[in-house]
Amino acid sequence: MKTSYEAIQEILPTFFIPTHMLGTESTEIALTTLLTDMNAAPDPLVPIKAFMVNWPTRKVVCAANVYYHEHFPDGRLLITGARHSDPIMNNMLRTLKLFDGDFKDAIAQARFEGKTEQGFIDQWGNFMNRRQALLVALAADQPINWKRNGSTDILFSEGLY
């Protein structure tokens, strides 16, 4: 059975509540009420817009690369920076490799097996792939320079900042 939060996300994929707020009684009551209002309204976005006035708008804040491997905590390593694979990201990876040889091997294996992904994080540190990030940026009315972005399907940091 779907939670109220999952049901709302089916209607509006960019709807987001920080993980630390999920599971609390007050949040669950608010989401259940919102879902009921959405199902009763002719336009389900009207109750969401009223509800979202009380929540911070989710925004794309910086580029992120994720590497998937069982060696990493939670099965993934998330590296952030201003741009994908910029000097800051590369220095972080080099530093990790120096301190832990297993990290070096895991990063190399993830790259070799294609178990990496470029995307972005929001202000709560949640990873989004390029498509999800574009939807979040649009929903938050973040300015996008479409010419610099080069795509209308996915987000590139050059299009956002």
C-alpha positions in Angstrom: 0.0 0.0 0.0 1.3 3.4 -1.0 1.9 6.1 1.6 0.2 9.5 1.2 3.6 10.9 0.2 4.1 8.3 -2.6 0.6 8.9 -3.9 1.1 12.7 -4.0 4.5 12.2 -5.8 2.7 10.2 -8.5 0.6 13.2 -9.3 3.4 15.7 -8.9 6.9 14.1 -9.1 8.6 17.3 -7.9 6.7 17.3 -4.6 9.2 16.7 -1.9 9.5 16.7 1.8 12.9 16.3 3.6 13.5 12.8 4.9 13.8 14.0 8.5 10.2 15.2 8.4 8.7 12.1 6.9 7.2 9.6 9.4 6.3 12.2 12.0 2.7 12.2 13.0 2.1 15.9 12.1 3.5 15.4 8.7 1.5 12.3 8.0 -1.7 14.0 9.1 -0.9 17.0 6.8 -0.1 14.7 3.9 -3.3 12.6 4.4 -5.4 15.7 4.5 -3.6 17.1 1.4 -4.2 13.8 -0.6 -7.9 13.9 0.4 -8.1 17.5 -0.8 -6.3 16.7 -4.0 -8.7 13.8 -4.8 -11.7 16.1 -4.1 -10.5 19.1 -6.1 -11.2 19.5 -9.8 -7.5 20.5 -10.2 -5.2 18.5 -7.9 -2.5 21.1 -8.1 -4.6 23.8 -6.4 -4.4 22.1 -2.9 -0.7 21.4 -3.4 0.0 25.0 -4.2 -1.8 26.1 -1.0 0.0 23.4 1.0 3.4 24.3 -0.4 3.1 27.9 0.9 4.1 26.4 4.3 7.1 24.4 3.1 10.5 25.5 1.8 10.7 25.2 -2.0 13.0 22.4 -3.1 15.9 23.8 -5.2 18.8 22.5 -7.2 21.9 23.8 -5.4 25.0 22.1 -6.9 26.4 19.4 -9.2 26.9 15.8 -7.9 28.4 12.6 -9.1 27.4 9.3 -7.5 29.4 6.1 -7.6 27.5 2.8 -6.8 29.5 0.0 -5.1 28.9 -2.2 -2.1 32.1 -0.9 -0.4 30.5 2.5 0.1 28.2 3.4 3.0 24.6 2.9 1.7 26.0 1.4 -1.4 27.0 4.7 -3.0 29.5 7.5 -2.8 28.2 11.1 -3.5 30.7 13.7 -4.5 29.6 17.4 -5.0 31.1 20.4 -6.6 30.2 23.5 -8.6 30.4 21.5 -11.9 30.5 17.8 -12.7 34.1 16.5 -12.5 35.5 19.9 -11.7 38.8 20.3 -9.8 37.0 20.3 -6.5 35.3 17.0 -7.2 38.5 15.5 -8.6 40.5 16.6 -5.5 37.9 15.0 -3.2 38.2 11.7 -5.2 42.0 11.9 -5.1 42.0 12.5 -1.4 39.7 9.5 -0.7 41.9 7.3 -2.8 45.0 8.3 -0.9 43.5 7.4 2.5 41.7 4.2 1.5 42.9 1.9 -1.2 39.6 0.0 -1.1 37.9 3.3 -2.1 40.3 3.7 -5.0 39.4 0.2 -6.2 35.7 0.7 -5.7 35.6 4.0 -7.6 37.6 2.4 -10.5 35.2 -0.6 -10.6 32.1 1.6 -10.5 33.5 3.7 -13.4 34.5 0.6 -15.4 31.1 -1.0 -14.9 29.2 2.2 -15.7 27.7 2.4 -12.2 28.1 6.1 -12.0 25.6 8.9 -12.5 25.8 12.6 -12.9 23.1 14.8 -11.3 22.6 17.4 -8.6 21.7 17.7 -5.0 19.0 19.8 -3.4 19.4 22.0 -0.3 18.8 18.9 1.9 21.6 16.9 0.2 19.2 14.6 -1.7 20.6 13.3 -5.0 18.6 13.9 -8.2 19.5 12.7 -11.7 19.6 15.3 -14.5 16.0 14.7 -15.5 14.7 15.0 -11.9 16.8 18.1 -11.3 15.4 19.8 -14.4 11.8 19.2 -13.1 12.8 20.5 -9.6 14.4 23.6 -11.1 11.4 24.3 -13.3 9.0 23.8 -10.4 11.1 26.2 -8.2 11.2 28.8 -11.0 15.0 28.7 -11.0 16.2 30.6 -14.0 17.6 28.3 -16.7 19.6 29.6 -19.6 18.3 27.2 -22.3 21.0 28.1 -24.8 23.8 27.3 -22.4 21.9 24.2 -21.1 21.8 22.7 -24.6 18.9 20.4 -23.8 15.2 20.7 -22.9 15.2 17.1 -21.4 17.9 17.2 -18.8 19.7 19.8 -16.7 23.3 20.8 -17.1 25.0 23.0 -14.5 25.9 25.5 -17.3 22.2 26.1 -17.9 21.5 26.7 -14.2 24.5 28.8 -13.1 
